[in-house]
Amino acid sequence: MTSTVKAADIDREFDEGKDVLHHFDLSKPIVEDAPANRKVNLTLPDWMVKRLDTEACNLAVSRNALINIWLAERIRHEDGARTR
């Protein structure tokens, strides 16, 4: 019989440096392939790069990550607008 454990308990154990793997069933792991990435070069005005860098710094992410986040949000928004 399996016991139920709360995420907060696992977090606490992990924060205390304890091994938490025994809480997980690793006999049949689900491994998802990473999506294929393509490199894209952008030419942007200096003011835009500075603004991206400021926002990326505020969020503690790279400029590339910020652009990915913003583009994904916009694409999801556009996809939602088309289905209405």
TIZA-750928 format. One record per residue (C-alpha): residue number from 1; residue in three letters; chain; x, y, z. Coordinates in pm, 1 decimal, decimal comma. Example, Ala and Ser with C-alpha at 12.3 -4.5 7.8 and 13.67 -1.06 7.14 Angstrom:
% TIZA-750928
  seq  type  mol      east     north        up
    1   ALA    A    1230,0    -450,0     780,0
    2   SER    A    1367,0    -106,0     714,0
END
This chain:
% TIZA-750928
  seq  type  mol      east     north        up
    1   MET    A       0,0       0,0       0,0
    2   THR    A     133,4     340,9     -91,1
    3   SER    A     120,6     631,3     147,0
    4   THR    A      31,6     985,0      50,8
    5   VAL    A     276,2    1262,8     118,2
    6   LYS    A     222,4    1634,9      80,4
    7   ALA    A     439,4    1843,1    -151,0
    8   ALA    A     522,8    2070,7     142,0
    9   ASP    A     668,4    1770,6     328,1
   10   ILE    A     883,6    1676,3      29,2
   11   ASP    A     997,3    2037,8      -2,7
   12   ARG    A    1091,7    2048,3     364,4
   13   GLU    A    1286,3    1721,7     343,2
   14   PHE    A    1466,1    1843,4      31,7
   15   ASP    A    1550,2    2176,9     195,4
   16   GLU    A    1691,5    1985,0     490,6
   17   GLY    A    1920,4    1796,9     252,4
   18   LYS    A    1740,8    1464,4     284,7
   19   ASP    A    1695,5    1219,3      -2,7
   20   VAL    A    1342,5    1251,6    -140,5
   21   LEU    A    1361,2    1005,3    -429,8
   22   HIS    A    1189,6     734,2    -225,4
   23   HIS    A     869,3     938,6    -259,2
   24   PHE    A     863,9     884,4    -635,1
   25   ASP    A     797,8     579,8    -851,9
   26   LEU    A    1099,3     566,8   -1081,5
   27   SER    A    1016,9     223,6   -1225,9
   28   LYS    A     841,4     374,6   -1529,4
   29   PRO    A     971,5     729,0   -1575,8
   30   ILE    A     808,4     952,2   -1831,6
   31   VAL    A    1076,9    1106,0   -2046,5
   32   GLU    A     965,6    1380,2   -2279,4
   33   ASP    A    1178,8    1473,2   -2574,3
   34   ALA    A    1286,3    1832,3   -2571,8
   35   PRO    A    1123,9    2026,3   -2853,3
   36   ALA    A    1345,7    2095,2   -3149,8
   37   ASN    A    1497,6    2440,8   -3138,2
   38   ARG    A    1593,1    2664,6   -3426,5
   39   LYS    A    1831,8    2951,7   -3406,0
   40   VAL    A    1697,7    3288,2   -3523,1
   41   ASN    A    1897,2    3607,9   -3555,0
   42   LEU    A    1724,9    3939,5   -3489,5
   43   THR    A    1834,5    4288,8   -3570,7
   44   LEU    A    1694,2    4523,4   -3307,1
   45   PRO    A    1745,3    4890,3   -3230,1
   46   ASP    A    1974,7    4966,7   -2938,4
   47   TRP    A    1691,8    5107,7   -2723,1
   48   MET    A    1499,1    4781,5   -2758,6
   49   VAL    A    1797,1    4567,2   -2656,8
   50   LYS    A    1852,4    4789,6   -2351,7
   51   ARG    A    1485,1    4758,0   -2255,6
   52   LEU    A    1497,3    4379,3   -2297,6
   53   ASP    A    1810,8    4361,5   -2083,2
   54   THR    A    1650,2    4572,0   -1810,2
   55   GLU    A    1342,2    4351,7   -1798,0
   56   ALA    A    1549,7    4031,9   -1815,1
   57   CYS    A    1757,8    4155,0   -1520,7
   58   ASN    A    1442,7    4237,6   -1321,6
   59   LEU    A    1315,8    3882,0   -1378,1
   60   ALA    A    1659,8    3722,3   -1328,1
   61   VAL    A    1650,5    3551,4   -1667,2
   62   SER    A    1859,5    3583,5   -1980,3
   63   ARG    A    1759,9    3810,0   -2267,8
   64   ASN    A    1702,2    3498,9   -2478,7
   65   ALA    A    1471,8    3348,0   -2213,7
   66   LEU    A    1274,6    3672,0   -2189,3
   67   ILE    A    1224,8    3687,1   -2565,0
   68   ASN    A    1110,8    3322,3   -2563,9
   69   ILE    A     865,0    3390,9   -2281,1
   70   TRP    A     722,1    3700,3   -2446,0
   71   LEU    A     691,6    3537,4   -2786,6
   72   ALA    A     521,1    3229,8   -2638,5
   73   GLU    A     274,1    3452,3   -2450,3
   74   ARG    A     195,0    3646,5   -2766,7
   75   ILE    A     149,5    3333,6   -2976,6
   76   ARG    A     -85,6    3182,6   -2716,0
   77   HIS    A    -279,6    3509,7   -2707,5
   78   GLU    A    -308,7    3516,5   -3087,4
   79   ASP    A    -413,5    3149,7   -3094,1
   80   GLY    A    -684,6    3224,0   -2836,5
   81   ALA    A    -806,7    3525,8   -3032,5
   82   ARG    A    -845,5    3316,2   -3345,7
   83   THR    A   -1062,4    3054,5   -3173,5
   84   ARG    A   -1314,3    3310,3   -3046,9
END
